[in-house]
Amino acid sequence: MLFGQNRAELRQIYVDAWRKLSMGAAMTPLEVQITDVIRDHPEYQAMMTSDKIVEDYSPDGGQTNPFLHMGLHLAIREQLATDRPPGIASLFNTLLVRTGDAHEAEHQALECLAETLWEAQRNNALPDEQAYLERLRHL
């Protein structure tokens, strides 16, 4: 399995990648992608060397789960690289032109992705790619 079997193992992948970057160690392409996302989020960098990776992040308490947030960035970047679902790259480019900032465009797109994933989970169904693309069109 590419990622760990549990939350702690998955989060450790982020910590290990960040540590490798700081040490100048060789990294896998995935680790490079992870550290690129961490670099884009200076507010999360300190936690990569702390015990905060074991914390629970409750949306009910108004907390953003930094690992979920960064994971959604990775998902968006993978979708753009593969244009999957078909048409996302074009929609994202339109959003990028409108925002003028790649990170802000990703934030807007990942809100659409998060809503689509939440809806799929709520309905015990696969994510609706067309609904996702429609959300992106309306940004």
C-alpha angles and dihedrals in degrees: 000000000000095000130036125277093243143028095266093053092048092050091047089062088064093047093048093049092050091049091050090051092051091049094046089239123157113272136198118243089256091053089051089053091048093050090048089057092046090051089054088056110054088170089069099043097088091055090060087074098037139071092258091104089083095054123112113233112209120201086199088064091049093253124145114219101231093202093052090046093051091043090056089052089053090049092051091049091050091048091051093048091053099030088232119180088039111254098026093110092056092046091048092050089055089050091047091054090048095049098033089212126088094206093050090047089052090050091054092046094048090055087059091047092048091050091049092050092046090051092050091049092048091050094041088234141116116277112274104238094191092052088049093052090046090054089052091050090056095055 
